[in-house]
Amino acid sequence: MPRPLMLSLALSVLTATAAAAANASTANTSAVTTPAAEAGAATPLGALKHINAGVLSVAYAEVGPADGPVVILLHGWPYDIHSYSEVAPLLAAKGYRVLVPYARGYGDTRFLSSKTPRNGEPAALATDLIAFMDALHIQQAVLGGYDWGARSADIVAALWPERVKALVAVSGYLIGSQAAGQQPLPPKAELQWWYQYYFATERGRAGYDKNRHDFAKLIWQLASPRWAFDDATYDRSAGALDNPDHVAITVHNYRWRLGLAQGEPRYAQLEQRLAKFPGIGVPTITLEGDANGAPHPAAEDYAKRFTGKYAYRLIPGGIGHNLPQEAPQAFAQAVIDADHL
């Protein structure tokens, strides 16, 4: 089916995004400890904390000395904070205060208001990170991420560079725009995005909702074809996808990219700035696994976007898309090295 026709059909079945967001709740700066979510109780990341930040009550793990330099680690889709179960303790042992938040739509993170649109556009997730830092009175941090997490870290580094001491981003520069998302790709590249087209339909939304456990496991296998993770490792993270807003956030994110769903007006100016593909001037190390099966740009195509101190590392050994979990030593070392560039 021709792409314009497919998109038109998908658009006809989309549920309209809510017209306006509820006013963001005032950030509550007193973080409280709560028992870790089911799968996380036995993790080295320990018990979860919660803090009201922007439109969310953010669930997050914290390890390391409270007065150490701050590192914030951001997970991707369809993964969770357990991607950093080994990275975080390695950094904590070096004296870092390591924070690993669940993104909107994952784990125990919840919206403070039922009226807030379940918005997955990139500027919204990046703004969540700024709100999280503000709520914890963190002026500056080293940011690390992959997949959606790398995109959020890239955006914050580009638009709020004063808040970022250094950056580690798997697959490099992931800032995009709706206009860029509507440009056709070569057939093999389009094939890698099969799930994006699936989510563009109501059948896809219903299918993901019904089969999210098996769907996400398939994504893990395709994105990291040489990673022999076991069922226990997968199930520990898959529990985070049971969040009541997970499907809405996921589907909106991918529909937004194709221009099939609108964002919120509050983020429009940020998206306009991002559509110009701003450079990133903070000290940065980008990483890539040598067996990443997920769609990702070539390192030579984005190197020019990093205008400050910069290094690129290809991590060997059959490392796939979830690089921090598959190669924790390499990821942790990149964070330390980026902090000292």
N, C-alpha and C positions, 0 to 999 in steps of 0.2 A: 504494500500500500504506500503511495507517495507520502513523504513526511508531512507536507502541509495538510493533506486530507486527514492523516492520522491525528495530528495535533488538533484539527478542528473538531473531530469526533470526540477526542478526549476532553476538549474544552466544554463541550455541550453537557458533559456529565459531572463537571466539577461542582462541588458545593461551594458557595460563595464564602469568601473569607469575611469574618465579622467586620463591621464597618469601622469600629474604633476600639481602641484599647481602653481598659479601665485605668484610672489614675494609678500610677505605681505607688505601692505602699512605702512608707518611710522605712529606710533600712534599720533593722534592729542590730545593734552592734554587739549584743551579748550572745556569743555562740554557746550552745548547750550540747552536751554529750548525750547521745541516745544509743541504745543497743544497735550494733551493726546489723544491716539487712541480712536476711537468711544466708545468702551465699557468702557474705563477707566476714562472718564471725571468726573464722579460723585463719583469715589472711594476715600476713605481716603488717598490713595497713591498719589493723586494729579497729576500734569502735568508731562509728561515724559521728560527726558533729553536724549541726544544722545552724544556719544563719539566714535571716531575712535579708535579701539583697535585691533591690530593684523590684521586679514583678514576681520574684521567686523566693521560696524557702529552699536554699541550696543545701543538699547533703554532700559532705565532703570528708575525706580522710586527711589526717595530719600526722606526720612523723618528723622526728628530728627536734633539735633544740628550739625553744620558742623565740630565742633572740638571734637565731642564725639568719644568714641571708636567705631571702625567700625564693623558692622555685615553685612554679605552678605548672602542673602537668595535665594536659587536656586529651581526653579520649576521643575516638571516632565512632562512626556507625558501621556495623551494628555491634559495638564492643562496649566496654565499660571501664571503670577505674582499675580493674584487676589487670589491665594491660601493664600497669606500673607496680605490680606486687613485688617485683625484684628491683626495679629501678629506684623506687622511693627509699627503701632501706639503704641501698648503696650510697645515695646522696646524703641521707641523714647521717650516715657514718662519717661523712666528710664535713659535717657541721652545718648542713643546710636545713632550713625549715621547709619541709616539702608539703604542699597542699595539692590534693587530687580531687577536684569537684566532679560530681555527676552533672552532666549537661541537662538542660531542659528536656523533659521527656524520657529521662533515664533514672533508674534506681529510686531512691527516696526523695529526689528533688521534685517539688510541687509548685504549681502556680498559687499565689496568694489569693487570687480572685477567679471565680468561675467565669467571669466576663472577659478576662484577658484572652485575646485571640491566640490560638495554639499555632504560633508563627515559627516557622523554621528557617526564615531567610537569614543569610549570613550575617548581616549587620545586627540582627537581634541577638544571635548567639555571642557575637563579639561584645556587644553592649552588656550582656550578662556578666562577662568576665570583668569588665570595668566596675560594674556594680558590686561584684563579689570582692574585688580588691578594696573598693571604697568602704564596704561594710566592715572589713577586717582592718581598716586603717593601714593598708599596704600601699605605699606610694610608688614603689618600683619592685619589679621581680624579674627573674629569668623565666622565660616561657618556653615550654616544650610541648610538642604535639604531633599528631599524625592524623590523616584523614580530616574529618570535620574539625578536630582539635587543632591541627596545623593551620587550617584556614582561619579559624578564630584568632590564633596566635599571630598569624601574618597580618590580619586586619588591624589588630590592636597595635602591633609594631609599626604599621604604616600610618595609622591615623592618630595614635597617641604614643609616639616614640619616647616621650619623657617618662612613660610608665614601664618601659621595658629596658632592663639592663642588658640583656642578651637574648637571643632566640635560637632554638633548635627546631627545625621543621622538616619532617619526613616528606619527601617529594617536593620540597622547595616552595615555590611561589604558587599558591592556590587561590589567589584572589581572582574573582570572575565577575560577570555581569549577566543580566538577562539577555542583552543584545548578543553577547558572545555565546551564550548558551543556545541561541537559536541558529547559529551558523552550522551548516552540515559538515560532518566529518567523513573521512574515508570509511568505506564499509567495515573494515576490520575494527576500526575504532568505535564505530557505532554499535557493533555487536557487543563490545565490552560494557556498553551502557544499557543493556537489555532491561535491567530492573527499573531504570529511569522511565522507560516507556510503559512498562507494566504499571508503575505507580501513577502514570498519567490517566489511567482509566479507573472507573469505579470498581470494576472487577478486580483490578490490581490492589486497590485499597482493601477491599473485602478479603482478598486472598492473603494479603500480608497479615491482616488482623487475625484471620483464622489459623494461619500456619507460621506465625512469626518465629517460633522456635526452630523449625526445620528450614525455613527460609534463610534466617540469619546464619545457620550452620553451613548452608550451601555457599553463602557469601564468604564465610571464613575459608572454606575449602578452595574456592576459586581464586580468592585474593592471595592466599598463601599456599600454593599447591605442594610445597615441599615441607610444610610444617606439620609434623605428626602429633597434633594435640590430641589428648584423650577426652573422653566424654565428661569426666569430672572437671577438667579445665574449662571446657565449653559451657557446661551447665552452670558453673559458678558465675560466669558473666551473663549468660542468657537470662537469668532472673531479673536483670536490670531492665529488660525489654518489656516486662510486665507492667511497667508504669502506665497509668491510665491515659496519659497524653502521648505515649510513644508513637503510635501509628499516625496520629494527626500531625505531629511534628515532622516525622519522616516524610510522609506523603507531601506535606506542604513544601518542604525543602526542595524536593525534586521537581514538583510542579512549578514552583517559583523560578527555578533555573531555566525552564523552558518557556517562561512567560505565560503559563497556564493558570497561575494564581497570583494575586496581588499581595504586596507586602503592606506594612502599616505606614501611614503617613509620617509617624514620628521618626522612621528610619530612612525616609526618602533622600534627605540631603547626604547622609552617609553613603547610601548606595550610589548616588550620583558621583561622589568623590571616588568611590571604589571602581566605578565604571571607567575611570581614566587610568586605572592600573598604576597607582602611586608606587614609587620606589620605597624600599625599606633600607634605612640607613643605620640601624642598630647592629652591633656585632652579631653575626649569624653563622651557624653551621647548618647546612642542609644535608640530609641523609637519604640514601636509597638502598633498599634491599636488592640483591642481585636476582631474586626470584619473585619480584612483586607482580602478582597477577591481576591487580586492580588497575583501572585506568589511571595513568599518571603522566605528567609532562616529562620530556627529556631535559636533563640537567642543563644542557647547552642552550636550551630555549628560554630558560628563566634566569640564568646567572646575572644578566645585566640589570635585573630588577633589584638586586642587592648592591647598594651603593656604598656601604660602609665596609668594615673589616669582614671578610667572607671566606668561607672554606666549604668545599663539597667533599663528602665521603661516600663511597660505594661500599656497602657492607656485604662481604662474601659469605658463602656457606649455605646457600639455599634460603636466604632470608626473604620473607614475603612482606605483605602490606602492614601487618601489625608488628612493626619493627621493635618497639620497646619491649614487647613480651617475648619476641623471638630472639632478640639480641640485646638483652638488658645491659650487659657490660658496655657494649658499644654506645648505646644511647646515653647511659649515665656519664660515660667519659666525654661524650660530645657536649653535654650540659656543663660539665666542669671546664672543659676547654673553651667553650663559647664565653663563659663567664670571665675568662682571663685573656680573651683576644685583645 
